[in-house]
Amino acid sequence: MGMGYTVVRPSSHEEWLDERKKGIGSSEAGTIMRVNRFDTPYRLWRRKTGQEEAKMENEAMMLGHALEDAVARLYADTTGAYIIPSSAGDWIARDTAKGYLQVSPDRLYYPAGAVRKKSGRRILEIKTTSLAVDKEDIPSYWYCQVQYQMGVMGIGHATVAWLSGFPRLHFDYKDIEFNATFYGLLIAEIDRFWNTNVLQNIPPSPEDSDISIMFPKAERKSVAATDSIKGTCGRLRKVSRAIERLEESRTGLEGAIKTAMGDAELLIDLATGEVLAQWRNSKEGHRFNSTALKKDDPVTWAKYLEKTAGARRFQLTK
């Protein structure tokens, strides 16, 4: 665990966001460990070095913040825990020895019946997700997040509480104990990322999804193919042809099943009652007719026209 921390309480949410830029937050720990499917170390490095704007708060994030109090109350009502009122809101616990280690737990609490003193506090991390969550196998980036929080704050126990599923909601929680061995590995990776990648402006190794960000625009030039890359092109051609054959087979099989179904929406195995396939009507929607507007009112059409950057298109030439 860390040797101590100081608490920073910014005067506004905007100031809190600025303070977060000064180090690595707990929600970024899983990204550095490469277990966050929503982000990569390379993209995080770009944001930390000012090459890319910080992530904008999307609708899911706003809803998550709005539901924090409700999930905290659900947890307290379910377990009898006492949520510490002062732990709500925007604040940061910053490691005194390494200021870039900083965490902002959603809540702190005392378990039911526990003596309310500082040494007995626990961390409550709150999540909302439309995905189903396996209590025995929570997302790895959640685990990284609470281990980082416990380590920086010197707290031995944490709980992740979540509201999951849509449209039918499900509430559950999982208690997690501090793992000193894992925390040591986590901090080693965070140290390396901050001191080498961020401070020395050295990019971390990219993942496949980062390549289009690294090379967004093609220049009018060519490069010579090495023997290794020529072999890679050959293997890609074979894989592409195999996929084409499978797609053709899939289309034919799907067509045969649709023909058998006709205008029925379900295909049933009468022996077992199992639904083998469904072919339902989609809901009627509305589409804005930009072409008609351009013809009828070209001035208004041009007023709202926005230029977008073209994306690079990759293809093998033979």
VODRENDO-284181 format. One record per residue (C-alpha): x, y, z; residue in one letter. Coordinates in nm, 2 decimals. Example, Ala and Ser with C-alpha at 12.3 -4.5 7.8 and 13.67 -1.06 7.14 Angstrom:
<pts>
{xx = 1.23&yy = -0.45&zz = 0.78&aa = A}
{xx = 1.37&yy = -0.11&zz = 0.71&aa = S}
</pts>
This chain:
<pts>
{xx = 0.00&yy = 0.00&zz = 0.00&aa = M}
{xx = 0.10&yy = 0.36&zz = -0.03&aa = G}
{xx = 0.28&yy = 0.55&zz = 0.24&aa = M}
{xx = 0.00&yy = 0.82&zz = 0.27&aa = G}
{xx = -0.21&yy = 1.05&zz = 0.07&aa = Y}
{xx = -0.35&yy = 1.40&zz = 0.07&aa = T}
{xx = -0.71&yy = 1.49&zz = -0.01&aa = V}
{xx = -0.78&yy = 1.75&zz = -0.28&aa = V}
{xx = -1.13&yy = 1.90&zz = -0.28&aa = R}
{xx = -1.17&yy = 2.12&zz = -0.59&aa = P}
{xx = -1.42&yy = 2.40&zz = -0.58&aa = S}
{xx = -1.60&yy = 2.29&zz = -0.90&aa = S}
{xx = -1.65&yy = 1.99&zz = -1.12&aa = H}
{xx = -1.44&yy = 2.16&zz = -1.39&aa = E}
{xx = -1.16&yy = 2.21&zz = -1.15&aa = E}
{xx = -1.18&yy = 1.85&zz = -1.05&aa = W}
{xx = -1.15&yy = 1.74&zz = -1.42&aa = L}
{xx = -0.84&yy = 1.97&zz = -1.45&aa = D}
{xx = -0.69&yy = 1.81&zz = -1.13&aa = E}
{xx = -0.74&yy = 1.46&zz = -1.28&aa = R}
{xx = -0.51&yy = 1.55&zz = -1.57&aa = K}
{xx = -0.22&yy = 1.57&zz = -1.33&aa = K}
{xx = -0.19&yy = 1.20&zz = -1.29&aa = G}
{xx = -0.34&yy = 0.86&zz = -1.34&aa = I}
{xx = -0.70&yy = 0.81&zz = -1.21&aa = G}
{xx = -0.84&yy = 0.48&zz = -1.10&aa = S}
{xx = -1.06&yy = 0.44&zz = -1.40&aa = S}
{xx = -0.74&yy = 0.45&zz = -1.62&aa = E}
{xx = -0.56&yy = 0.17&zz = -1.43&aa = A}
{xx = -0.74&yy = -0.10&zz = -1.63&aa = G}
{xx = -0.65&yy = 0.07&zz = -1.96&aa = T}
{xx = -0.28&yy = 0.07&zz = -1.87&aa = I}
{xx = -0.30&yy = -0.30&zz = -1.78&aa = M}
{xx = -0.47&yy = -0.35&zz = -2.12&aa = R}
{xx = -0.79&yy = -0.51&zz = -1.99&aa = V}
{xx = -1.03&yy = -0.22&zz = -2.07&aa = N}
{xx = -1.21&yy = -0.30&zz = -2.40&aa = R}
{xx = -1.32&yy = 0.06&zz = -2.43&aa = F}
{xx = -0.98&yy = 0.22&zz = -2.43&aa = D}
{xx = -0.61&yy = 0.15&zz = -2.51&aa = T}
{xx = -0.28&yy = 0.27&zz = -2.35&aa = P}
{xx = -0.19&yy = 0.45&zz = -2.68&aa = Y}
{xx = -0.51&yy = 0.66&zz = -2.68&aa = R}
{xx = -0.47&yy = 0.73&zz = -2.30&aa = L}
{xx = -0.11&yy = 0.85&zz = -2.37&aa = W}
{xx = -0.24&yy = 1.08&zz = -2.65&aa = R}
{xx = -0.48&yy = 1.24&zz = -2.40&aa = R}
{xx = -0.23&yy = 1.27&zz = -2.12&aa = K}
{xx = 0.02&yy = 1.44&zz = -2.35&aa = T}
{xx = -0.23&yy = 1.68&zz = -2.49&aa = G}
{xx = -0.24&yy = 1.53&zz = -2.85&aa = Q}
{xx = -0.61&yy = 1.45&zz = -2.81&aa = E}
{xx = -0.89&yy = 1.61&zz = -2.61&aa = E}
{xx = -1.01&yy = 1.44&zz = -2.29&aa = A}
{xx = -1.30&yy = 1.21&zz = -2.33&aa = K}
{xx = -1.63&yy = 1.40&zz = -2.34&aa = M}
{xx = -1.90&yy = 1.28&zz = -2.10&aa = E}
{xx = -2.14&yy = 1.07&zz = -2.30&aa = N}
{xx = -2.50&yy = 0.99&zz = -2.22&aa = E}
{xx = -2.41&yy = 0.66&zz = -2.05&aa = A}
{xx = -2.16&yy = 0.84&zz = -1.83&aa = M}
{xx = -2.41&yy = 1.11&zz = -1.74&aa = M}
{xx = -2.67&yy = 0.85&zz = -1.65&aa = L}
{xx = -2.41&yy = 0.66&zz = -1.44&aa = G}
{xx = -2.33&yy = 0.97&zz = -1.24&aa = H}
{xx = -2.70&yy = 1.05&zz = -1.20&aa = A}
{xx = -2.77&yy = 0.70&zz = -1.06&aa = L}
{xx = -2.48&yy = 0.69&zz = -0.82&aa = E}
{xx = -2.69&yy = 0.80&zz = -0.52&aa = D}
{xx = -2.96&yy = 0.55&zz = -0.60&aa = A}
{xx = -2.72&yy = 0.26&zz = -0.62&aa = V}
{xx = -2.54&yy = 0.37&zz = -0.30&aa = A}
{xx = -2.88&yy = 0.38&zz = -0.12&aa = R}
{xx = -2.96&yy = 0.03&zz = -0.26&aa = L}
{xx = -2.64&yy = -0.10&zz = -0.12&aa = Y}
{xx = -2.69&yy = 0.06&zz = 0.21&aa = A}
{xx = -3.05&yy = -0.06&zz = 0.24&aa = D}
{xx = -2.95&yy = -0.41&zz = 0.13&aa = T}
{xx = -2.65&yy = -0.45&zz = 0.37&aa = T}
{xx = -2.71&yy = -0.20&zz = 0.65&aa = G}
{xx = -2.39&yy = -0.02&zz = 0.56&aa = A}
{xx = -2.34&yy = 0.34&zz = 0.66&aa = Y}
{xx = -2.24&yy = 0.56&zz = 0.36&aa = I}
{xx = -2.01&yy = 0.84&zz = 0.47&aa = I}
{xx = -2.18&yy = 1.16&zz = 0.35&aa = P}
{xx = -1.86&yy = 1.36&zz = 0.30&aa = S}
{xx = -1.73&yy = 1.09&zz = 0.06&aa = S}
{xx = -1.99&yy = 1.19&zz = -0.21&aa = A}
{xx = -1.89&yy = 1.45&zz = -0.47&aa = G}
{xx = -1.57&yy = 1.54&zz = -0.65&aa = D}
{xx = -1.25&yy = 1.48&zz = -0.45&aa = W}
{xx = -0.92&yy = 1.32&zz = -0.51&aa = I}
{xx = -0.69&yy = 1.12&zz = -0.29&aa = A}
{xx = -0.33&yy = 1.19&zz = -0.41&aa = R}
{xx = -0.03&yy = 0.97&zz = -0.30&aa = D}
{xx = 0.21&yy = 1.19&zz = -0.11&aa = T}
{xx = 0.53&yy = 1.02&zz = -0.25&aa = A}
{xx = 0.41&yy = 0.99&zz = -0.61&aa = K}
{xx = 0.16&yy = 1.26&zz = -0.69&aa = G}
{xx = 0.06&yy = 1.11&zz = -1.02&aa = Y}
{xx = -0.11&yy = 0.82&zz = -0.83&aa = L}
{xx = -0.45&yy = 0.96&zz = -0.76&aa = Q}
{xx = -0.79&yy = 0.81&zz = -0.70&aa = V}
{xx = -1.15&yy = 0.93&zz = -0.66&aa = S}
{xx = -1.37&yy = 0.65&zz = -0.51&aa = P}
{xx = -1.74&yy = 0.70&zz = -0.56&aa = D}
{xx = -1.81&yy = 0.65&zz = -0.19&aa = R}
{xx = -1.66&yy = 0.54&zz = 0.14&aa = L}
{xx = -1.86&yy = 0.34&zz = 0.39&aa = Y}
{xx = -1.86&yy = 0.15&zz = 0.72&aa = Y}
{xx = -2.00&yy = -0.21&zz = 0.72&aa = P}
{xx = -2.32&yy = -0.27&zz = 0.93&aa = A}
{xx = -2.24&yy = -0.28&zz = 1.30&aa = G}
{xx = -1.88&yy = -0.16&zz = 1.26&aa = A}
{xx = -1.72&yy = 0.10&zz = 1.48&aa = V}
{xx = -1.71&yy = 0.42&zz = 1.28&aa = R}
{xx = -1.34&yy = 0.51&zz = 1.29&aa = K}
{xx = -1.10&yy = 0.58&zz = 1.00&aa = K}
{xx = -0.93&yy = 0.25&zz = 1.01&aa = S}
{xx = -1.26&yy = 0.07&zz = 0.95&aa = G}
{xx = -1.36&yy = 0.25&zz = 0.63&aa = R}
{xx = -1.42&yy = 0.07&zz = 0.31&aa = R}
{xx = -1.45&yy = 0.18&zz = -0.06&aa = I}
{xx = -1.77&yy = 0.16&zz = -0.25&aa = L}
{xx = -1.73&yy = 0.17&zz = -0.63&aa = E}
{xx = -2.06&yy = 0.21&zz = -0.82&aa = I}
{xx = -2.13&yy = 0.09&zz = -1.17&aa = K}
{xx = -2.42&yy = 0.10&zz = -1.41&aa = T}
{xx = -2.41&yy = -0.11&zz = -1.72&aa = T}
{xx = -2.66&yy = -0.25&zz = -1.98&aa = S}
{xx = -2.45&yy = -0.57&zz = -1.99&aa = L}
{xx = -2.51&yy = -0.87&zz = -1.77&aa = A}
{xx = -2.24&yy = -0.90&zz = -1.50&aa = V}
{xx = -2.11&yy = -1.24&zz = -1.37&aa = D}
{xx = -2.06&yy = -1.18&zz = -0.99&aa = K}
{xx = -1.79&yy = -1.45&zz = -0.99&aa = E}
{xx = -1.61&yy = -1.29&zz = -1.28&aa = D}
{xx = -1.65&yy = -0.92&zz = -1.28&aa = I}
{xx = -1.48&yy = -0.71&zz = -1.55&aa = P}
{xx = -1.10&yy = -0.70&zz = -1.50&aa = S}
{xx = -1.09&yy = -0.32&zz = -1.53&aa = Y}
{xx = -1.33&yy = -0.30&zz = -1.24&aa = W}
{xx = -1.09&yy = -0.51&zz = -1.03&aa = Y}
{xx = -0.79&yy = -0.30&zz = -1.13&aa = C}
{xx = -0.98&yy = 0.02&zz = -1.04&aa = Q}
{xx = -1.06&yy = -0.09&zz = -0.68&aa = V}
{xx = -0.72&yy = -0.24&zz = -0.62&aa = Q}
{xx = -0.56&yy = 0.09&zz = -0.72&aa = Y}
{xx = -0.80&yy = 0.28&zz = -0.49&aa = Q}
{xx = -0.74&yy = 0.06&zz = -0.19&aa = M}
{xx = -0.36&yy = 0.07&zz = -0.24&aa = G}
{xx = -0.34&yy = 0.45&zz = -0.27&aa = V}
{xx = -0.57&yy = 0.51&zz = 0.03&aa = M}
{xx = -0.43&yy = 0.22&zz = 0.25&aa = G}
{xx = -0.78&yy = 0.06&zz = 0.27&aa = I}
{xx = -0.80&yy = -0.32&zz = 0.29&aa = G}
{xx = -1.15&yy = -0.38&zz = 0.17&aa = H}
{xx = -1.37&yy = -0.25&zz = -0.12&aa = A}
{xx = -1.71&yy = -0.33&zz = -0.27&aa = T}
{xx = -1.82&yy = -0.30&zz = -0.63&aa = V}
{xx = -2.20&yy = -0.24&zz = -0.65&aa = A}
{xx = -2.38&yy = -0.24&zz = -0.98&aa = W}
{xx = -2.71&yy = -0.19&zz = -1.15&aa = L}
{xx = -2.71&yy = -0.40&zz = -1.47&aa = S}
{xx = -2.93&yy = -0.52&zz = -1.75&aa = G}
{xx = -3.18&yy = -0.35&zz = -1.98&aa = F}
{xx = -3.47&yy = -0.33&zz = -1.99&aa = P}
{xx = -3.50&yy = -0.54&zz = -1.67&aa = R}
{xx = -3.26&yy = -0.40&zz = -1.41&aa = L}
{xx = -3.06&yy = -0.61&zz = -1.17&aa = H}
{xx = -2.88&yy = -0.50&zz = -0.86&aa = F}
{xx = -2.58&yy = -0.69&zz = -0.70&aa = D}
{xx = -2.25&yy = -0.63&zz = -0.54&aa = Y}
{xx = -1.92&yy = -0.80&zz = -0.47&aa = K}
{xx = -1.67&yy = -0.76&zz = -0.19&aa = D}
{xx = -1.30&yy = -0.75&zz = -0.28&aa = I}
{xx = -1.00&yy = -0.77&zz = -0.05&aa = E}
{xx = -0.67&yy = -0.58&zz = -0.12&aa = F}
{xx = -0.42&yy = -0.79&zz = -0.31&aa = N}
{xx = -0.07&yy = -0.66&zz = -0.23&aa = A}
{xx = 0.10&yy = -0.87&zz = -0.50&aa = T}
{xx = -0.13&yy = -0.75&zz = -0.77&aa = F}
{xx = -0.11&yy = -0.39&zz = -0.65&aa = Y}
{xx = 0.27&yy = -0.41&zz = -0.68&aa = G}
{xx = 0.24&yy = -0.52&zz = -1.04&aa = L}
{xx = -0.02&yy = -0.26&zz = -1.12&aa = L}
{xx = 0.19&yy = 0.03&zz = -0.98&aa = I}
{xx = 0.49&yy = -0.09&zz = -1.17&aa = A}
{xx = 0.29&yy = -0.06&zz = -1.49&aa = E}
{xx = 0.15&yy = 0.28&zz = -1.39&aa = I}
{xx = 0.50&yy = 0.41&zz = -1.29&aa = D}
{xx = 0.63&yy = 0.30&zz = -1.63&aa = R}
{xx = 0.35&yy = 0.46&zz = -1.82&aa = F}
{xx = 0.37&yy = 0.79&zz = -1.64&aa = W}
{xx = 0.75&yy = 0.83&zz = -1.61&aa = N}
{xx = 0.84&yy = 0.68&zz = -1.95&aa = T}
{xx = 0.54&yy = 0.72&zz = -2.18&aa = N}
{xx = 0.39&yy = 1.05&zz = -2.05&aa = V}
{xx = 0.69&yy = 1.24&zz = -1.91&aa = L}
{xx = 0.93&yy = 1.14&zz = -2.19&aa = Q}
{xx = 0.66&yy = 1.15&zz = -2.46&aa = N}
{xx = 0.73&yy = 0.79&zz = -2.57&aa = I}
{xx = 0.42&yy = 0.62&zz = -2.71&aa = P}
{xx = 0.33&yy = 0.28&zz = -2.56&aa = P}
{xx = 0.31&yy = -0.01&zz = -2.80&aa = S}
{xx = -0.02&yy = 0.03&zz = -3.00&aa = P}
{xx = -0.30&yy = -0.22&zz = -3.03&aa = E}
{xx = -0.46&yy = -0.31&zz = -3.37&aa = D}
{xx = -0.74&yy = -0.05&zz = -3.31&aa = S}
{xx = -0.48&yy = 0.23&zz = -3.27&aa = D}
{xx = -0.32&yy = 0.20&zz = -3.61&aa = I}
{xx = -0.58&yy = 0.42&zz = -3.79&aa = S}
{xx = -0.52&yy = 0.68&zz = -3.53&aa = I}
{xx = -0.14&yy = 0.67&zz = -3.57&aa = M}
{xx = -0.17&yy = 0.70&zz = -3.95&aa = F}
{xx = -0.49&yy = 0.88&zz = -4.02&aa = P}
{xx = -0.40&yy = 1.02&zz = -4.36&aa = K}
{xx = -0.22&yy = 0.86&zz = -4.66&aa = A}
{xx = 0.06&yy = 1.05&zz = -4.84&aa = E}
{xx = 0.13&yy = 1.02&zz = -5.21&aa = R}
{xx = 0.42&yy = 0.78&zz = -5.17&aa = K}
{xx = 0.50&yy = 0.41&zz = -5.16&aa = S}
{xx = 0.71&yy = 0.18&zz = -4.95&aa = V}
{xx = 0.90&yy = -0.13&zz = -5.04&aa = A}
{xx = 0.75&yy = -0.46&zz = -4.91&aa = A}
{xx = 0.99&yy = -0.68&zz = -4.71&aa = T}
{xx = 0.98&yy = -1.06&zz = -4.75&aa = D}
{xx = 0.80&yy = -1.08&zz = -4.42&aa = S}
{xx = 0.52&yy = -0.84&zz = -4.53&aa = I}
{xx = 0.49&yy = -1.01&zz = -4.87&aa = K}
{xx = 0.43&yy = -1.33&zz = -4.68&aa = G}
{xx = 0.17&yy = -1.16&zz = -4.46&aa = T}
{xx = -0.01&yy = -1.03&zz = -4.77&aa = C}
{xx = -0.03&yy = -1.38&zz = -4.90&aa = G}
{xx = -0.17&yy = -1.52&zz = -4.58&aa = R}
{xx = -0.43&yy = -1.24&zz = -4.57&aa = L}
{xx = -0.54&yy = -1.32&zz = -4.92&aa = R}
{xx = -0.60&yy = -1.69&zz = -4.82&aa = K}
{xx = -0.79&yy = -1.58&zz = -4.51&aa = V}
{xx = -1.00&yy = -1.34&zz = -4.71&aa = S}
{xx = -1.09&yy = -1.60&zz = -4.97&aa = R}
{xx = -1.19&yy = -1.85&zz = -4.70&aa = A}
{xx = -1.41&yy = -1.58&zz = -4.54&aa = I}
{xx = -1.58&yy = -1.52&zz = -4.88&aa = E}
{xx = -1.65&yy = -1.89&zz = -4.92&aa = R}
{xx = -1.80&yy = -1.91&zz = -4.57&aa = L}
{xx = -2.01&yy = -1.60&zz = -4.63&aa = E}
{xx = -2.15&yy = -1.75&zz = -4.95&aa = E}
{xx = -2.23&yy = -2.07&zz = -4.76&aa = S}
{xx = -2.39&yy = -1.87&zz = -4.48&aa = R}
{xx = -2.61&yy = -1.68&zz = -4.73&aa = T}
{xx = -2.72&yy = -2.00&zz = -4.90&aa = G}
{xx = -2.81&yy = -2.17&zz = -4.57&aa = L}
{xx = -2.99&yy = -1.86&zz = -4.44&aa = E}
{xx = -3.19&yy = -1.84&zz = -4.76&aa = G}
{xx = -3.30&yy = -2.20&zz = -4.73&aa = A}
{xx = -3.42&yy = -2.14&zz = -4.38&aa = I}
{xx = -3.61&yy = -1.82&zz = -4.47&aa = K}
{xx = -3.78&yy = -2.00&zz = -4.76&aa = T}
{xx = -3.89&yy = -2.27&zz = -4.52&aa = A}
{xx = -4.03&yy = -2.01&zz = -4.28&aa = M}
{xx = -4.22&yy = -1.81&zz = -4.55&aa = G}
{xx = -4.42&yy = -1.54&zz = -4.37&aa = D}
{xx = -4.39&yy = -1.70&zz = -4.02&aa = A}
{xx = -4.17&yy = -1.52&zz = -3.77&aa = E}
{xx = -4.06&yy = -1.83&zz = -3.57&aa = L}
{xx = -3.92&yy = -2.17&zz = -3.67&aa = L}
{xx = -4.01&yy = -2.43&zz = -3.41&aa = I}
{xx = -3.87&yy = -2.78&zz = -3.33&aa = D}
{xx = -4.21&yy = -2.95&zz = -3.26&aa = L}
{xx = -4.03&yy = -3.24&zz = -3.08&aa = A}
{xx = -3.88&yy = -3.01&zz = -2.82&aa = T}
{xx = -4.06&yy = -2.68&zz = -2.85&aa = G}
{xx = -3.72&yy = -2.51&zz = -2.91&aa = E}
{xx = -3.72&yy = -2.19&zz = -3.12&aa = V}
{xx = -3.46&yy = -2.26&zz = -3.39&aa = L}
{xx = -3.48&yy = -1.93&zz = -3.57&aa = A}
{xx = -3.68&yy = -1.60&zz = -3.58&aa = Q}
{xx = -3.74&yy = -1.37&zz = -3.86&aa = W}
{xx = -3.93&yy = -1.07&zz = -3.72&aa = R}
{xx = -4.05&yy = -0.74&zz = -3.86&aa = N}
{xx = -3.83&yy = -0.45&zz = -3.76&aa = S}
{xx = -4.00&yy = -0.13&zz = -3.62&aa = K}
{xx = -4.08&yy = 0.13&zz = -3.88&aa = E}
{xx = -3.85&yy = 0.42&zz = -3.86&aa = G}
{xx = -3.80&yy = 0.77&zz = -4.01&aa = H}
{xx = -3.51&yy = 0.88&zz = -4.23&aa = R}
{xx = -3.42&yy = 1.24&zz = -4.30&aa = F}
{xx = -3.43&yy = 1.29&zz = -4.68&aa = N}
{xx = -3.12&yy = 1.51&zz = -4.73&aa = S}
{xx = -3.14&yy = 1.47&zz = -5.11&aa = T}
{xx = -3.49&yy = 1.62&zz = -5.12&aa = A}
{xx = -3.40&yy = 1.91&zz = -4.90&aa = L}
{xx = -3.10&yy = 1.99&zz = -5.12&aa = K}
{xx = -3.33&yy = 2.00&zz = -5.42&aa = K}
{xx = -3.61&yy = 2.21&zz = -5.25&aa = D}
{xx = -3.40&yy = 2.44&zz = -5.04&aa = D}
{xx = -3.03&yy = 2.43&zz = -5.13&aa = P}
{xx = -2.95&yy = 2.74&zz = -4.91&aa = V}
{xx = -3.07&yy = 2.57&zz = -4.59&aa = T}
{xx = -2.91&yy = 2.24&zz = -4.69&aa = W}
{xx = -2.57&yy = 2.42&zz = -4.74&aa = A}
{xx = -2.61&yy = 2.60&zz = -4.41&aa = K}
{xx = -2.60&yy = 2.28&zz = -4.21&aa = Y}
{xx = -2.35&yy = 2.10&zz = -4.42&aa = L}
{xx = -2.04&yy = 1.99&zz = -4.22&aa = E}
{xx = -1.71&yy = 1.87&zz = -4.37&aa = K}
{xx = -1.58&yy = 1.54&zz = -4.23&aa = T}
{xx = -1.24&yy = 1.39&zz = -4.27&aa = A}
{xx = -1.22&yy = 1.10&zz = -4.50&aa = G}
{xx = -1.11&yy = 0.76&zz = -4.37&aa = A}
{xx = -0.84&yy = 0.55&zz = -4.52&aa = R}
{xx = -0.96&yy = 0.24&zz = -4.70&aa = R}
{xx = -0.74&yy = -0.06&zz = -4.70&aa = F}
{xx = -0.75&yy = -0.33&zz = -4.97&aa = Q}
{xx = -0.52&yy = -0.59&zz = -5.12&aa = L}
{xx = -0.47&yy = -0.52&zz = -5.49&aa = T}
{xx = -0.47&yy = -0.88&zz = -5.61&aa = K}
</pts>
